[in-house]
Amino acid sequence: MRQLSDLGDSIQNDLAWRKKEVSDLRAAASLAAESDRYIFRAGQVLLCAHWEGFLKKSADLYLEHIFSQDIRLCECTPNIIAIAYFKDVMYASEAKSPGSKNHHISLAKKIRNDINTKISKPKWQASTGGNPGTAELSAILESIGVDENLGMSAAEWSTTKVFINEQLLKDRHAVAHGQRLTIKKGDLLSRSERLLNLLDTVHDKLMDSAANKKYIIHSTELISPN
């Protein structure tokens, strides 16, 4: 997936079927009576599922695109280098001292030897832990080098945090864990519309970062091979 157009097509393909399903849900909810609470409750869970699924999938596709580029590790931003060595660092963290030959020393040699080689495959995949709140969202975006507030103003991000953490996630958990929470038709319709806009925002930020190659550091900051 080296070409930018390939990344765009892949993310759009994943987004398209999710939008279709949410749109179908909105149509069914619009025709349902207010007393058909099970439809709105089930819909709440579906919205959160698409939020989590798209966040993880699009982040992984973005990393797949980056690691398909013909660039050396020393040309990458620190977060991409961290991803390239994530499993090695996790393994090294098991050591009790920095002199461990099979842990820290092995990692140090690997970094020294590989810094001028071309990147090939990410060693980390996005994960929400089944709990895609704004803390998890920011952690994923920060890891892949994308603005963790999705380019929003402070006011926009504040209301978005409430939407994700309270209206989307908290109510999803209540329903999914068997609590008798009432989800009104108007709430589901407004939340589903806002979710679609949020998915578009995530898509746009990832494509902007890829188009502007924000995973590459400035030439004056390149790591010297010496």
Order of alpha helices (4+ residues) and beta strands (2+ residues): alpha-alpha-alpha-alpha-alpha-alpha-alpha-alpha-alpha
